[in-house]
């Protein structure tokens, strides 16, 4: 085996193992660290496995940042709320500067907390951040609300409002696509995407009502459409694959998807009359997998799901992680076996040469 091939072996093993995990449909739950007597509310998880949210009951809400091992840190002192975390570990949210007055912020492990109220309007709320540091948020204390995008080169860009009463962003992809929902004068909603180059595009304009719920780092959109009579259809959409239905929400079974990843996997919460809330993951190949009692808030590109179990008084922050099924482990073993044989032959050959 030459040097190039030797270097490729660990990469091949890693890719094979990742592929097996990505196709597993079983999950294990683990608790995230929390101070005694507190409750936790995760909001977002990045591809490094870092989770951001809030810890309540200390006694004020405080930003919580968990690493991939579940260890807790609280990087911002005082009353603060976190909304999103990028793949570089940047966190956006609000902190309370004085009673009744909050400032948008971005926190970075390298530079700490930056108060964004010096560059954004007083009523700005930064809700989302992508890997490139681009942000999306909303302007306005009361209606009308207007979506905006921000980057370090162009500064703030207000999204179009002509013909719309309100505009709400629901995420920003790594390529700078902002997804959201606008309200029309007839009180219906329409999902939209916006880019700096192409402007705003209204998706499915012929629907009586639809809305965007989230967008993944790679641009997969999660949304809902009205089917009438209190029935909503949930779907994912991308420019490559078009629209794919997840399921419907009715009075008998309510689905509330919250997030989508680049593989089209969706995490959310469902409930039925007389039953508790259940976290779930929907996969384009396997459909819905129930994770157990709880609420799923976000999912990363490895399929890790951040959420909560318990109620508002006993809420425990948790992670659900995909684990390979026995059949997947067999596939992994079949993939590793030829590599083991190569290493064995090489070791025997080296031993023979050293003893000849």
ABEGO torsion letter per residue (X at the ends): XBAAAAAAAAAAAAAAAAAAAAABABBBBBBBBBBBGBBBBBABBBAAGBBBBBBBGOABBBBBBBBAAGBBBBABBEBBBBABBBAAGBBBEBBBABBGBBBBBBBBAAAEBBBAAAABBAABBBABBBAAGBBBBBBEABOBBBBBBBBAAAEBBBBBABGBABBBBAEBBAAGBBBBBBBBAAGBBBBBBBBAAAEBBBBGAABABBBBABBBAAGBBBBBBBAEGGBBBBBBBBAAAEBBBAEBBBAABBBBBABBBAAGBBBBBBBBBGBBBBBBBBBAAAEBBBAEBEBBABBBAAGBBBBBBEBAAABBBBBBBBBBBAAAAAAAAAAAAAAAAAAAAAAAAAAAAAAX
